[in-house]
Amino acid sequence: MADLTTNFLGISSPNPFWLASAPPTDKEYNVRRAFEAGWGGVVWKTLGEAGPPVVNVNGPRYGAIYGADRRLLGLNNIELITDRPLEVNLEEMARVKADYPDRALIASIMVPCEEAAWKAILPRVAETGADGIELNFGCPHGMSERGMGSAVGQVPEYIEMVTRWCKQYYDRPVIVKLTPNITDVRKPAAAARNGGADAVSLINTINSITTVNLDTMSPEPSIDGKGSHGGYCGPAVKPIALSMVSEIARAQETAGMPISGIGGVTTWRDAAEFMALGCGNVQVCTAAMTYGFKVVQEMIAGLSQWMDEKGYESTSDFVGMAVPNVTDWQYLNLNYVAKAKISQDDCIKCGRCYAACEDTSHQAIAMSEGRVFEVIDEECVACNLCVDVCPVENCITMVQMQPGEVDPRTGETVQPDYANWTMHPNNPAAQAAE
Ligand SMILES: Cc1cc2nc3c(=O)[nH]c(=O)nc-3n(C[C@H](O)[C@H](O)[C@H](O)COP(=O)(O)O)c2cc1C
């Protein structure tokens, strides 16, 4: 059986599934239930002090985007950091950590950008026995207007400065949680490393307005007729998170820096993808809020089964394995040729592939009598749109052409190997050869 135990920054947990800092980790009651359900660790809901009091709205604080089956795809929230007293949170954390020594317990912290504020809170957090801290430089609403959260995460100099204070006044691992509301995520990640951070975690939520009520003309969630932007998370943000994680994993300035992956993790497969891109573990919020704590049991079972099938004995066997395969566009092999293929056995004759290809793509699907849809190889550029719009999984596949075959679209022979690789003109090697 695969061993799911992970050791992230020297913090051991029985599996790589941690709950992210959010309502699921807001109090002892929740965290105990989460640990009983099997979560490997938690990042406690962000603690704060020394700023103005934290008062949440009394109206709806969440909004959502749904798929056609009303499955929740994206969640928006306008919630602040914890509104419970710091002392109560610290006492609860200490009790929980004492009772669950084998689980990871991380304290998320957000206090004003003043050295004294960090210096004051860190020893109190240390006393709880928490395994480490996570600096919340990511919340995009409510706290950022007060110069905290993403207001810090958007200024690399502040990140570096605060991280340095934390490393000075706290002797356990420091994780810097990054905001995605920034142009180039490598810069804040590098600043975290320069400040001495042991790891980065990402992503926090993305600025968003999920809907506008067209009767009241107010963004939702609406509080007495007015709304403000919130933070977006859930399955919809996973592609953005994966891309940002890969950028940090590939960047020279941050190469080898431990990463905790966050953003839309709902299944074991999502987790494995983050880990393949370099994350030592993952954090989950929306999936737990949607399906409850026991969702972790599916994640554990799925990951363990997949690892067994692949022959991975521990998670470190595959962490980062996909990183070398992430490249810049100009390095893609122009000799690679594929064609779409429609399985007539699986086709339900809905014609979506035909409509999409005929109207908006390359007119590479023919419809014949009886609504039989077939690919015209002479026109197909393998763009994948038909696969993407087909409602039947694996009904349309992209089949790679073999070396020596002639592409009926271009009349060119598919090249046998990488050595004969046709480079894109933007590839620096192609420019050098000219
Ligand atoms: C209601 C809600 C409250 C959150 N509160 C915090 C918070 O206090 N501190 C923090 O660092 N992140 C907070 N987050 C962000 C999550 O920790 C996480 O980064 C984000 O939701 C992406 O993960 P997910 O797609 O699994 O939800 C919150 C998210 C939600 C939905």
The ligand as a Gaussian input file, in Angstrom:
#p B3LYP/6-31G(d) Opt

LIG

0 1
 C      -15.569000      31.751000       3.087000
 C      -14.098000      31.764000       2.911000
 C      -13.305000      32.339000       3.863000
 C      -11.918000      32.341000       3.721000
 N      -11.148000      32.868000       4.688000
 C       -9.803000      32.841000       4.582000
 C       -8.987000      33.292000       5.633000
 O       -9.451000      33.703000       6.695000
 N       -7.653000      33.231000       5.455000
 C       -7.074000      32.758000       4.308000
 O       -5.847000      32.722000       4.210000
 N       -7.844000      32.305000       3.307000
 C       -9.182000      32.325000       3.413000
 N       -9.950000      31.814000       2.410000
 C       -9.293000      31.299000       1.190000
 C       -9.033000      29.799000       1.269000
 O       -8.156000      29.472000       2.311000
 C       -8.441000      29.266000      -0.052000
 O       -7.225000      29.930000      -0.292000
 C       -9.355000      29.497000      -1.242000
 O      -10.688000      29.294000      -0.880000
 C       -9.002000      28.588000      -2.422000
 O       -9.192000      27.230000      -2.097000
 P      -10.505000      26.398000      -2.576000
 O      -10.661000      26.609000      -4.040000
 O      -10.230000      24.997000      -2.156000
 O      -11.658000      26.996000      -1.829000
 C      -11.336000      31.782000       2.559000
 C      -12.153000      31.188000       1.590000
 C      -13.514000      31.166000       1.767000
 C      -14.380000      30.500000       0.743000

